[in-house]
């Protein structure tokens, strides 16, 4: 099998290599990553990020229009399957209490848990240098912000779906479009940069469409390459690029 050698110890870098080797060897999986914003939704807390950064998402627990999507988001956090992985906040970033809370709430086996920030901080440069190289060898489908320029990417994109602000509510129908088109197509890599919609897609497309593909919530990792405004410290050269998170 092709891949980068690493030991079995659970470390920030080893988990990054673990998923890279799966991509190299066409081992199918789905990786959904959960930050503070998604956790606030699960906890039924109000959040509005629509007017900051590049325009993200909103949740109002008192607004009925969010009921269905928020319930589906909770399902995607607690769904358990052999090759379905959930990234949660690490104890060095949010403290032991919140880390353990997310771990227990997810109901995931330990082997199916990883870092929510697996692709950033001290892992970011490795991600850019190695993952993007593998993406050039694969059939890539993306779901990204409508402000993105995918033609700046160093790999070819077979298909793209553009989303706007509050996509998990306003662009939810993209899930059905993807299901209809790719139900019987395999060996694809789907990359999602879509806030909470990405979490739901990682769950629904894996569980209800086709388990012979790879689904990854890539978050903001490719924003600058695609001409977006950098909104995270690691994209601005902050000291977090040297931070090696712990489990």
C-alpha positions in Angstrom: 0.0 0.0 0.0 1.2 3.5 -0.8 1.4 6.0 2.0 3.5 7.9 4.5 4.8 5.7 7.3 3.7 6.7 10.8 3.2 4.9 14.2 -0.2 4.3 15.7 0.1 6.9 18.5 -2.7 9.4 18.3 -1.1 12.7 17.6 -2.1 15.8 15.7 0.3 15.0 12.8 -0.4 11.2 12.8 -4.1 11.7 12.4 -3.4 14.1 9.4 -1.2 11.4 7.9 -3.8 8.7 8.6 -6.4 10.5 6.4 -3.8 11.3 3.7 -2.9 7.6 3.4 -6.6 6.8 3.1 -6.8 9.2 0.1 -3.6 7.8 -1.4 -5.0 4.2 -1.2 -8.5 5.0 -2.3 -9.9 4.0 1.1 -13.3 5.7 1.4 -14.4 7.7 4.4 -16.3 10.8 5.5 -14.8 13.4 7.8 -17.0 16.0 9.4 -15.4 18.7 11.6 -17.1 20.5 14.4 -16.2 23.9 15.8 -17.7 26.2 18.4 -20.4 27.5 16.0 -21.7 24.1 15.3 -21.7 23.2 19.0 -23.7 26.3 19.7 -26.4 25.1 17.3 -26.5 21.7 19.0 -26.9 23.5 22.3 -29.7 25.6 20.9 -27.8 28.8 21.3 -28.4 31.9 19.1 -25.5 32.6 16.7 -25.2 35.0 13.8 -22.1 35.1 11.6 -23.8 36.3 8.5 -22.2 39.7 8.5 -18.7 38.8 9.5 -15.7 37.2 7.8 -16.8 36.1 4.3 -20.5 35.8 5.4 -21.2 32.5 7.1 -24.3 31.2 8.9 -27.0 32.0 11.5 -29.1 30.0 13.9 -32.1 31.3 15.9 -33.6 28.6 18.1 -36.8 30.6 18.3 -37.2 30.6 14.5 -39.1 27.5 13.3 -37.4 27.6 9.8 -34.2 26.3 11.5 -35.9 23.4 13.1 -35.3 20.7 10.4 -31.8 21.7 9.5 -30.7 21.9 13.2 -32.2 18.4 13.9 -30.3 17.1 10.8 -27.1 18.7 12.1 -27.5 16.9 15.5 -28.1 13.6 13.6 -24.9 14.1 11.7 -22.9 14.7 14.9 -24.2 11.5 16.6 -24.2 9.2 13.5 -21.9 6.3 14.0 -20.3 4.2 11.2 -17.0 2.4 10.6 -15.5 5.0 8.2 -17.3 8.0 9.4 -15.1 10.4 11.4 -16.0 13.4 13.6 -13.5 16.1 14.4 -14.1 17.8 17.8 -12.4 20.7 19.6 -9.2 19.6 21.4 -8.5 20.1 25.1 -5.6 22.5 24.5 -7.9 24.9 22.5 -11.1 24.7 24.5 -10.2 23.0 27.8 -10.8 19.6 29.2 -14.5 20.2 30.1 -15.6 21.2 26.6 -13.4 18.6 24.9 -14.8 15.8 27.0 -18.3 17.1 26.7 -18.1 17.0 22.9 -16.5 13.6 22.9 -19.3 12.1 25.1 -22.1 14.0 23.3 -21.0 12.7 19.9 -21.4 9.1 20.9 -18.5 8.2 18.7 -16.0 5.4 19.3 -12.6 6.8 20.2 -11.1 5.6 16.9 -13.7 7.6 14.9 -12.8 10.9 16.6 -10.2 13.3 15.5 -9.3 17.0 15.8 -11.7 19.6 14.5 -8.7 21.6 13.4 -6.9 18.7 11.9 -6.0 20.6 8.7 -4.8 23.9 10.3 -2.3 25.2 12.9 1.0 23.2 12.7 -0.7 20.8 10.2 -1.6 23.4 7.7 1.6 23.5 5.6 1.7 19.7 5.5 -1.9 19.7 4.4 -1.2 22.2 1.5 1.9 20.4 0.4 0.6 16.9 0.5 -3.2 16.8 0.3 -3.4 19.1 -2.7 -0.8 17.0 -4.5 -3.1 14.0 -4.1 -6.2 16.0 -5.2 -4.5 16.5 -8.6 -4.8 12.7 -9.1 -8.5 12.4 -8.2 -11.9 13.4 -9.4 -12.8 16.4 -7.2 -16.3 17.8 -6.6 -16.5 20.9 -4.5 -19.2 22.9 -2.6 -17.8 26.4 -1.9 -18.8 30.0 -1.3 -20.0 31.8 -4.4 -17.2 34.3 -4.0 -14.5 31.7 -4.6 -12.4 31.3 -7.8 -11.8 27.6 -8.1 -9.6 28.2 -11.2 -6.8 29.4 -8.9 -6.6 25.9 -7.3 -3.6 23.7 -8.2 -5.9 20.8 -9.0 -8.8 20.3 -11.5 -12.3 20.5 -10.2 -14.7 18.2 -12.0 -17.9 19.8 -10.7 -18.7 22.7 -8.3 -21.7 23.8 -6.4 -21.8 27.4 -5.2 -23.4 28.5 -2.0 -24.3 31.8 -0.4 -24.7 33.1 3.2 -26.6 30.9 5.6 -26.2 28.0 3.2 -27.4 25.3 5.5 -30.8 26.9 5.3 -30.8 28.6 1.9 -28.9 26.1 -0.2 -29.9 22.8 1.4 -31.3 21.6 -1.9 -27.8 21.1 -3.1 -27.7 17.8 -1.2 -30.5 16.4 -3.3 -28.9 17.7 -6.5 -25.6 15.9 -5.6 -27.5 12.7 -4.6 -29.3 12.6 -8.0 -26.2 13.2 -10.0 -23.7 11.0 -8.1 -25.8 8.2 -6.6 -24.1 5.6 -8.8 -20.7 7.2 -9.2 -17.7 6.1 -7.2 -14.1 7.0 -6.4 -14.8 10.7 -6.2 -13.6 13.1 -3.6 -16.1 15.7 -2.3 -14.6 18.8 -0.6 -17.0 21.0 1.4 -16.4 24.5 2.5 -19.9 25.2 3.6 -20.2 25.8 7.4 -22.9 23.6 9.1 -24.1 22.4 5.6 -20.7 20.7 5.2 -21.4 18.6 8.4 -24.8 17.6 7.1 -23.5 16.7 3.7 -20.7 14.5 5.2 -23.4 12.6 6.9 -26.2 12.5 4.3 -24.0 11.7 1.3 -22.1 9.0 3.2 -25.1 7.4 4.8 -27.7 7.9 2.1 -25.9 8.2 -1.3 -22.7 6.3 -1.8 -20.0 4.9 0.6 -17.6 4.4 -2.3 -16.4 8.0 -2.3 -14.5 10.3 0.1 -16.2 13.3 1.7 -14.2 15.9 3.6 -15.2 19.1 5.4 -12.2 21.3 4.4 -13.5 24.5 6.0 -11.5 27.6 5.3 -8.2 25.9 4.3 -8.3 26.8 0.6 -9.9 30.3 1.0 -6.8 32.3 0.2 -5.9 30.2 -2.8 -9.4 30.7 -4.1 -9.1 34.5 -3.7 -11.1 34.8 -0.5 -10.3 37.2 2.3 -8.3 35.4 5.0 -10.5 35.2 8.1 -8.5 32.8 10.4 -5.2 33.4 12.1 -3.4 30.5 10.4 -4.3 32.0 7.0 -2.7 35.3 8.1 0.6 33.8 9.3 -0.3 33.9 13.0 1.7 32.0 15.6 -1.0 29.3 15.6 0.9 27.9 12.5 3.4 26.6 15.1 0.7 25.2 17.4 0.7 21.4 17.6 -2.6 20.5 19.3 -3.0 17.7 21.8 -5.7 15.2 22.4 
